[in-house]
Amino acid sequence: MSSSAYINTLTPVLDPVAWFRSLPPAPGWDASKIEGNISLEDKQLNANVLGYFMAQPPWFGSSIRVTPIKINVYFDPGETRAESECEILVTQEMCNVYKTVHGACHALLVDTCSSIPIVAIGIAEKRDTSGMSQAMNFIYHNPAMLGSTLLIKAGSLATRGRILASRCEIYDKKTNRIIVSAVHTKIAVPPGGKRTKTASKL
C-alpha cells in the first residue's frame, strides 16, 4: 500500500497521518467486527486505508478483496509491534487452470496484507509508515484450492528506519496447512518521492 503523498518522518508535521484520515470509509467492511486491542476509530482508519488500496475499480486486483478480522498493536520497549489477520474465499478469478491460486495472486495478497501491520503502527504512533515495496521473498509450500478459505497472518518486523519490514503467512483456514510464507520490505520515501542528497550508509 503506497500513497502518493509521502511524509518524511524526519520532518515535523502537525498530523503525519492526515492523508490516511482523508480517505473515504471502506466499502462493505464493518470496523466494529474487527477484533484487536486498538480503538474502534483506529480500526476504521485501518480499514479505510485497506479499502482504498484494494477495492478501487477499475484498478488491478480490485475484485480480489480480503476481509480484515483482527489488528493488534503492542507498544514494546524499543520497537512497537503489530499483527493482523485477514480472510478471503478463493474464487475462480484467483486461480490458474489447475484450480489453485495463482502465484501472482498470492503475491498480491502478501503485498496488501503484510502492509497492514506497518500502517497500523503508523496510525497508532501518529507517523506515516507508508512506502514503496522494495522486495518480497516467497516460499510456496502448498497449493490453495478453489473454494477454500485462506487465513492471512502478518506481523511487523521493523518500522523505525528507512527500511520497513514485515512477515506474512497464508494458511488454509480449514486444515491449518501453510500455503505461503513471505518477508516483505518497503522503503520510506520523502515527500513527493524526491531523493535526499545524503549518501546512503550501511
Secondary structure, 3 states (H helix, E strand, C coil): CCCCCCCCCCCCCCCCCHHHHCCCCCCCCCHHHCECCCCHHHHHHHHHHHHHHHCCCCCCCCCCCCEEEEEEEECCCCCCEEEEEEEEECCHHHECCCCEECHHHHHHHHHHHCHHHHHHHHHHHCCCCCCEEEEEEEEECCCCECCCEEEEEEEEEECCCCEEEEEEEEEECCCCCEEEEEEEEEECCCHHHCCCCCCCCC
